[in-house]
């Protein structure tokens, strides 16, 4: 029922107008991380260009240029602002900040044109720069932010003129030149955002393939070792204990020999499903060998680790599944437990859990053993 509801919600979501404007937060964060340095340098360059264009003011009107100096300083003061905040990871705050900064400088540009003789005639093409900014300076942000900026940037000169702050503004001439450029900028941003999203999703799929075991759907050994390193570092910093379970399917070779390798594959998938169901969201499960699995239990002491391991073993013991037709088989699990100890390293922890697993198999399989201070203790089976 939950899957059906999610499917319906997704279809409704995708059927809404402008659903192509939706971008998940992970994608936006990745886009920000990829392009923030470029955008920051671009704004610093814009600071020099925006203030340095006072030379253009002087060329077309030496007298009026005296009054535009302070307005050119707006570019010098405001455009470096996004660069100062470049290390902030909140893309919503940064996109709002950048849009605000660019619009303030655009208003300043409109005012500059009012102080220059024939400024509205010569300077109307300058608004084209504001249509170029989104494909360049706003690359780190969402398509929605870019469209909002483009429409606002195109509209601001009309509003400034209607407010009486830009006498002589040629609305028609401006609209004929700038609005087509604005819509072209939106189209460019749409295609750019769409291509970036495709590349991002492809990278995610490739990344998932690189650390996922294809058969079980759990993490693979390579990613398990990386995660172990990370968890070990966290343990050394904070001292919070974590547990490691090594799990092996009992008599797996016999299952393959009796029922065939496809059935063995199904057993591996069943174990993976069982692990996902029995561990917490914060826990980590991986398939690290043919029939061997590992589970990392963060912030878990000896007692809790034993409870989890015994529950997993017991759930496997009481389940059977159909192989072909009406024939059913079952499988059992052996589990070895070790707890991270100060003074040890990762190899010692893994060796300890392996020794506990070996002892569980030695004692008849389908049981849990715990390694503690060099001593391996068998755990009494739950009723």
C-alpha positions as CSV (number, residue, x, y, z in Angstrom):
1,X,0.0,0.0,0.0
2,X,2.9,2.4,0.9
3,X,4.5,1.7,-2.5
4,X,1.2,2.4,-4.4
5,X,0.8,5.7,-2.5
6,X,4.3,6.8,-3.3
7,X,3.8,6.0,-6.9
8,X,0.6,8.0,-7.1
9,X,2.2,11.0,-5.3
10,X,5.2,10.9,-7.7
11,X,2.9,10.8,-10.7
12,X,0.9,13.7,-9.4
13,X,4.0,15.6,-8.7
14,X,5.4,15.1,-12.1
15,X,2.1,16.0,-13.8
16,X,2.1,19.5,-12.2
17,X,3.0,22.5,-14.4
18,X,6.7,23.4,-14.4
19,X,7.7,20.2,-12.6
20,X,11.0,20.5,-14.6
21,X,11.8,23.4,-12.2
22,X,12.1,20.9,-9.3
23,X,15.7,20.1,-8.2
24,X,16.6,18.1,-5.1
25,X,18.8,19.6,-2.4
26,X,21.7,17.2,-3.0
27,X,21.8,18.2,-6.7
28,X,21.7,21.9,-5.8
29,X,24.5,21.4,-3.2
30,X,26.6,19.6,-5.7
31,X,26.0,22.4,-8.3
32,X,27.0,25.0,-5.7
33,X,30.2,23.1,-4.8
34,X,31.1,22.7,-8.4
35,X,30.7,26.3,-9.5
36,X,31.1,28.5,-6.5
37,X,34.7,29.3,-7.2
38,X,34.0,30.2,-10.8
39,X,31.1,32.5,-9.8
40,X,33.1,34.1,-7.0
41,X,35.9,35.0,-9.4
42,X,33.4,36.3,-11.9
43,X,31.9,38.7,-9.4
44,X,35.4,40.0,-8.5
45,X,36.0,40.6,-12.2
46,X,32.6,42.3,-12.4
47,X,33.7,44.6,-9.7
48,X,36.6,45.8,-11.8
49,X,34.5,46.1,-15.0
50,X,31.4,47.7,-13.4
51,X,33.4,50.4,-11.6
52,X,36.0,50.7,-14.4
53,X,33.3,51.5,-17.0
54,X,33.3,55.0,-15.6
55,X,35.7,55.6,-18.4
56,X,32.8,54.9,-20.8
57,X,30.7,57.5,-18.9
58,X,33.5,60.1,-19.3
59,X,33.8,59.3,-23.1
60,X,30.2,59.9,-23.9
61,X,29.6,62.8,-21.4
62,X,32.6,64.3,-19.5
63,X,30.3,66.6,-17.5
64,X,27.7,64.0,-16.5
65,X,30.4,61.5,-15.6
66,X,31.3,63.7,-12.6
67,X,27.9,62.7,-11.1
68,X,28.2,59.0,-11.9
69,X,31.4,58.4,-9.9
70,X,29.5,57.6,-6.7
71,X,27.1,55.3,-8.6
72,X,30.0,53.4,-10.1
73,X,31.2,52.9,-6.5
74,X,28.0,50.8,-6.0
75,X,29.6,48.2,-8.2
76,X,32.8,48.3,-6.3
77,X,31.0,47.9,-2.9
78,X,28.3,45.4,-3.7
79,X,29.7,43.0,-6.3
80,X,32.5,41.6,-4.0
81,X,29.8,40.7,-1.4
82,X,29.1,37.2,-2.8
83,X,32.8,36.5,-2.9
84,X,33.0,37.2,0.9
85,X,30.3,34.6,1.5
86,X,31.7,32.0,-0.9
87,X,32.3,29.4,1.8
88,X,28.7,29.4,3.0
89,X,27.0,26.1,1.9
90,X,23.4,27.4,2.1
91,X,22.5,27.7,-1.6
92,X,19.2,29.4,-0.9
93,X,20.8,32.2,1.1
94,X,23.6,32.7,-1.5
95,X,21.3,32.7,-4.5
96,X,19.1,35.3,-2.8
97,X,22.2,37.3,-2.0
98,X,23.5,37.2,-5.5
99,X,20.1,38.1,-7.1
100,X,19.8,41.0,-4.7
101,X,23.4,42.3,-5.4
102,X,22.9,42.1,-9.2
103,X,19.5,43.9,-9.1
104,X,21.0,46.7,-6.9
105,X,23.8,47.2,-9.4
106,X,21.2,47.2,-12.2
107,X,19.2,50.0,-10.5
108,X,22.5,51.9,-10.2
109,X,23.2,51.4,-13.9
110,X,19.8,52.8,-14.8
111,X,20.5,55.9,-12.6
112,X,23.9,56.3,-14.3
113,X,22.3,56.5,-17.7
114,X,20.0,59.3,-16.4
115,X,23.0,61.4,-15.6
116,X,24.7,61.1,-19.0
117,X,23.7,63.0,-22.1
118,X,22.1,60.5,-24.5
119,X,22.7,57.9,-21.9
120,X,19.4,56.0,-22.5
121,X,20.3,55.8,-26.2
122,X,23.9,54.7,-25.8
123,X,23.4,52.6,-22.7
124,X,20.3,50.6,-23.5
125,X,22.6,47.8,-24.9
126,X,24.3,47.6,-21.6
127,X,21.3,45.8,-20.2
128,X,22.3,42.9,-22.4
129,X,25.0,42.2,-19.8
130,X,22.3,41.5,-17.2
131,X,20.9,38.8,-19.5
132,X,24.4,37.2,-19.8
133,X,24.9,37.1,-16.0
134,X,22.6,34.0,-15.2
135,X,24.3,31.6,-17.6
136,X,27.6,32.7,-16.0
137,X,27.4,34.0,-12.5
138,X,24.3,32.0,-11.4
139,X,25.5,28.6,-12.6
140,X,25.7,27.3,-9.0
141,X,22.0,27.8,-8.4
142,X,18.7,26.4,-9.3
143,X,16.9,26.9,-12.6
144,X,14.1,28.6,-10.7
145,X,16.5,31.2,-9.2
146,X,17.9,31.9,-12.6
147,X,14.5,32.4,-14.2
148,X,13.4,34.6,-11.3
149,X,16.5,36.7,-11.7
150,X,16.2,37.0,-15.5
151,X,12.6,38.1,-15.4
152,X,13.3,40.6,-12.6
153,X,16.4,41.9,-14.3
154,X,14.4,42.5,-17.5
155,X,11.6,44.2,-15.5
156,X,13.6,46.4,-13.2
157,X,14.4,49.2,-15.8
158,X,10.6,49.4,-16.7
159,X,9.7,49.8,-13.0
160,X,12.5,52.3,-12.3
161,X,11.2,54.4,-15.2
162,X,7.6,54.1,-14.1
163,X,8.6,55.3,-10.7
164,X,9.9,58.5,-12.3
165,X,13.6,57.7,-11.5
166,X,14.6,57.4,-15.2
167,X,13.2,60.2,-17.3
168,X,13.6,59.6,-21.0
169,X,13.6,55.9,-20.7
170,X,12.5,54.3,-24.1
171,X,10.3,51.5,-23.0
172,X,9.6,50.2,-26.5
173,X,13.2,50.3,-27.7
174,X,14.3,48.6,-24.5
175,X,11.6,45.9,-24.7
176,X,12.3,45.0,-28.4
177,X,16.0,44.5,-27.6
178,X,16.0,43.1,-24.1
179,X,13.0,40.9,-23.7
180,X,13.9,38.5,-26.5
181,X,17.4,38.3,-25.0
182,X,15.8,37.5,-21.6
183,X,13.8,34.6,-23.0
184,X,16.8,33.3,-24.9
185,X,18.8,33.4,-21.6
186,X,16.0,31.4,-20.0
187,X,16.2,28.8,-22.7
188,X,20.0,28.6,-22.3
189,X,19.6,28.1,-18.6
190,X,17.0,25.4,-19.1
191,X,19.2,23.4,-21.3
192,X,22.2,23.9,-19.1
193,X,20.3,22.8,-16.0
194,X,18.9,19.8,-17.8
195,X,22.3,18.7,-19.0
196,X,23.8,19.2,-15.6
197,X,21.0,17.1,-14.0
198,X,21.6,14.3,-16.5
199,X,25.3,14.3,-15.7
200,X,24.7,14.4,-12.0
201,X,22.3,11.5,-12.1
202,X,24.7,9.5,-14.2
203,X,27.5,10.2,-11.7
204,X,25.2,9.0,-8.9
205,X,24.4,5.8,-10.7
206,X,28.1,5.1,-11.4
207,X,29.0,5.9,-7.9
208,X,26.4,3.6,-6.6
209,X,27.6,0.8,-8.9
210,X,31.1,1.3,-7.6
211,X,30.2,0.7,-3.9
212,X,27.2,-1.6,-4.2
213,X,27.3,-5.4,-4.5
214,X,25.1,-6.2,-7.5
215,X,23.6,-9.5,-6.2
216,X,22.7,-8.5,-2.7
217,X,22.1,-4.8,-3.1
218,X,24.2,-4.2,0.0
219,X,27.5,-2.3,0.1
220,X,30.6,-4.1,-1.3
221,X,33.9,-4.9,0.5
222,X,35.7,-1.9,-0.9
223,X,33.1,0.6,0.4
224,X,32.9,-1.4,3.7
225,X,36.7,-0.8,4.3
226,X,36.2,2.9,3.6
227,X,33.3,3.1,6.0
228,X,35.3,1.2,8.6
229,X,38.1,3.7,8.4
230,X,35.6,6.6,8.9
231,X,33.9,4.8,11.8
232,X,37.3,4.1,13.4
233,X,38.3,7.7,13.2
234,X,35.1,8.8,14.8
235,X,35.6,6.2,17.6
236,X,39.2,7.5,18.2
237,X,37.9,11.2,18.3
238,X,34.9,10.6,20.6
239,X,35.5,7.3,22.2
240,X,31.9,6.0,21.6
241,X,32.1,2.2,21.1
242,X,31.0,0.5,18.0
243,X,30.5,-3.2,17.2
244,X,31.4,-5.3,14.2
245,X,29.4,-8.4,13.3
246,X,30.8,-11.0,10.9
247,X,28.0,-13.2,9.5
248,X,28.4,-16.4,7.4
249,X,25.8,-18.6,5.8
250,X,26.1,-22.1,7.2
251,X,26.8,-24.9,4.7
252,X,26.4,-22.6,1.7
253,X,28.4,-24.8,-0.6
254,X,26.0,-27.6,0.2
255,X,23.1,-25.4,-0.8
256,X,24.8,-24.6,-4.1
257,X,25.6,-28.2,-4.8
258,X,22.2,-29.5,-3.9
259,X,19.9,-26.8,-5.4
260,X,22.2,-25.0,-7.8
261,X,23.9,-21.6,-7.9
262,X,20.7,-19.7,-8.8
263,X,19.2,-20.9,-5.5
264,X,22.4,-19.9,-3.7
265,X,22.0,-16.4,-5.2
266,X,18.4,-16.3,-3.8
267,X,19.7,-17.3,-0.3
268,X,22.2,-14.4,-0.5
269,X,19.4,-12.0,-1.4
270,X,17.3,-13.3,1.4
271,X,20.1,-12.7,3.9
272,X,20.6,-9.2,2.6
273,X,16.9,-8.5,2.9
274,X,16.9,-9.9,6.5
275,X,19.8,-7.6,7.5
276,X,18.2,-4.5,6.0
277,X,15.1,-5.3,8.0
278,X,16.7,-6.1,11.3
279,X,19.3,-3.3,11.6
280,X,18.8,0.4,12.3
281,X,19.0,3.1,9.6
282,X,22.3,4.3,11.2
283,X,23.9,0.9,10.9
284,X,25.9,-0.4,8.0
285,X,25.6,-3.7,6.2
286,X,27.9,-5.1,3.5
287,X,28.6,-8.3,1.6
288,X,32.3,-8.7,1.9
289,X,32.7,-12.2,0.4
290,X,30.8,-15.0,-1.3
291,X,28.6,-15.9,1.6
292,X,30.1,-13.6,4.2
293,X,28.5,-10.4,5.4
294,X,29.5,-7.7,7.8
295,X,27.5,-5.3,9.9
296,X,28.8,-2.2,11.6
297,X,26.8,-1.0,14.6
298,X,27.7,2.6,15.7
299,X,27.3,3.6,19.3
300,X,26.6,0.0,20.3
301,X,28.0,-1.7,23.3
302,X,28.4,-5.5,24.0
303,X,24.9,-6.1,25.2
304,X,23.1,-4.4,22.4
305,X,25.4,-6.0,19.8
306,X,24.6,-9.5,21.2
307,X,20.9,-8.7,21.0
308,X,21.1,-7.6,17.4
309,X,23.2,-10.6,16.4
310,X,21.0,-13.1,18.1
311,X,17.9,-11.5,16.6
312,X,19.4,-11.9,13.1
313,X,20.4,-15.5,13.7
314,X,17.0,-16.3,15.2
315,X,15.1,-14.7,12.2
316,X,17.1,-16.8,9.8
317,X,16.5,-20.0,11.8
318,X,12.7,-19.6,11.7
319,X,12.3,-18.8,8.0
320,X,11.9,-21.1,5.0
321,X,11.3,-20.2,1.3
322,X,10.2,-22.0,-1.8
323,X,12.9,-22.9,-4.3
324,X,11.1,-24.7,-7.2
325,X,7.5,-25.7,-7.2
326,X,6.5,-26.6,-3.6
327,X,10.0,-27.5,-2.4
328,X,11.2,-25.4,0.4
329,X,14.6,-25.0,2.0
330,X,16.0,-23.1,5.0
331,X,19.4,-21.7,5.9
332,X,21.2,-20.9,9.1
333,X,23.7,-18.1,10.1
334,X,26.7,-18.0,12.3
335,X,27.8,-14.7,13.8
336,X,31.0,-13.4,15.3
337,X,31.0,-10.2,17.4
338,X,33.8,-7.8,18.3
339,X,33.8,-4.4,20.0
340,X,36.2,-1.6,19.0
341,X,38.8,-1.2,21.8
342,X,41.2,1.6,22.6
343,X,44.8,0.7,21.5
344,X,43.6,-1.7,18.8
345,X,43.4,-1.0,15.1
346,X,41.0,-1.9,12.3
347,X,42.9,-5.1,11.4
348,X,42.7,-6.3,15.0
349,X,39.0,-5.6,15.2
350,X,38.3,-7.5,12.1
351,X,40.6,-10.4,13.2
352,X,38.7,-10.6,16.5
353,X,35.3,-10.8,14.8
354,X,36.6,-13.4,12.4
355,X,37.9,-15.5,15.3
356,X,34.5,-15.2,17.0
357,X,32.8,-16.3,13.8
358,X,35.2,-19.3,13.4
359,X,34.5,-20.3,16.9
360,X,30.7,-20.2,16.2
361,X,31.2,-22.5,13.3
362,X,33.5,-24.8,15.3
363,X,30.8,-25.1,18.0
364,X,28.2,-26.4,15.5
365,X,27.2,-23.3,13.5
366,X,23.8,-21.5,13.8
367,X,25.1,-19.6,16.8
368,X,26.6,-16.3,18.0
369,X,30.0,-16.0,19.6
370,X,31.5,-12.8,21.2
371,X,35.2,-11.9,21.3
372,X,36.2,-10.0,24.5
373,X,39.7,-9.4,25.8
374,X,41.2,-12.3,24.0
375,X,38.4,-14.7,25.2
376,X,35.7,-16.0,22.9
377,X,32.4,-16.5,24.6
378,X,29.5,-18.4,23.0
379,X,26.1,-16.8,23.4
380,X,23.2,-18.8,24.6
381,X,20.5,-19.2,22.0
382,X,17.2,-17.4,22.5
383,X,14.2,-19.5,23.0
